[in-house]
Amino acid sequence: MDFSIQLRESRGVTVLDLTGSLVRGEPCEKLRRQVGDLLAAGKKKLLLNLEELSFMDSIGMNALMKAVILAGEQGGEMKIVRPREMESAASATSLLDLYESESEALSSFLAS
């Protein structure tokens, strides 16, 4: 399946809806470019919505972690809504700020 990123704004947060497979190569590069472009444009509150992501390999997980690091280095904040299938793998790292739902993640921006 192809990989795509759709952008939208919700409660002052830029939401990136990821669909398809986040795997080595162009999908990971596309995510890196998109996050970099948003940060450069002054978008500092980012939410990655992975609810429609069908597959992610270890390189894709690495791309997520790099995106979080990049956001932090540039004064941004990134949170992630993850599918249940990702629970064990993503919970293994404390680097990712994970939420069960988009509304929970959006509310967390207001609290910080």
N, C-alpha and C positions, 0 to 999 in steps of 0.2 A: 504494500500500500504506500502511496505517496505521503509525503510529509508537508504540512502547511501550517502557517501561523496567521491567525486572524486577530486584528487589534481592535479594542474597544475601550471606552472609558467608563468607569463606574465609581461613583463617590470619590472622585479625585485620584483614582488609581488607574494606571494603564494595565489592562488585562490582556494577556497574550493567550489565546485559545490555541493549543497545540493539538493537531489531529494527525493520525497516521503512525508512522514508525520513526522514532528518533534513534538513528543508527549512524555508524561511522560514515564519514564523507559529507556530502552536500547537506543533509538534514542538520548535522551538528554545526556546520559552517553557517548555515542559514540562521540558526538560533543565535550564534555568537554575533553575527552581523546585526541582527535585529535588536538585540539587547544593547550592543554598542551604539547603534544609531539612536535609540530611544534615550539613553543616558546622555549622549552628546547634545540631544535636543532639549535637555533639561527635565526629562521625565525621570523622577527619582523614586517614585513608588510604583513598583512593578509586581504583578501577580501572574505567575505561570499557572494556567489552568490545564492540568493533564488528564482531565476526566475523559476526553475523547482520544487519548493516546492509546493506540492498540498494542504497541511494542516498544521497548527501549532496551538496547544492549548496554554493555558496560561502558562503551565509548559515549553513548548517550547520557548515561548517569554522570560520567566525567564532565560532559558539556554542561549539564545542569549545575554541577558544583563550581565550574569555572565562571558561569554566568552570575552565580551568587557572589563569588569573590570579586568579580569585576564591578558589580553593583556597589558592594561595600567600599571598594577602593575609590569609587567615584562619588561617594557620599550618598548613595542610593540605598534602597531597602528592597529586598526581593522576598516574596513569600510564594509558597507552592501549594496548590490544591492537587492532591494526588489520587489516583484510582486505588482501590483496595489492594489490587494485585501488587502494588509497589510497596506496600506497608513494610514487609520484612527487610527488603533491600535498602530502601530509603531511610528507614529508621536506624539503620546501622551507623549513620553519620549524623552528628549533631550540627553539622554545617547547614543543613537544609531546614528551613522554617516551614514545617508541613502542617496542613489543615485538611480536615475531612470535607469541608464544603467551601464554596466561594463566599457565602455570606459570613462564615466564621473568619475566613482570611481577611476579607475587607474590613470587618469590625476590628481586627487586630491592628490595622494601620491607624485607626483612630485612637487606640489605646496607647500607641507608642509615641 
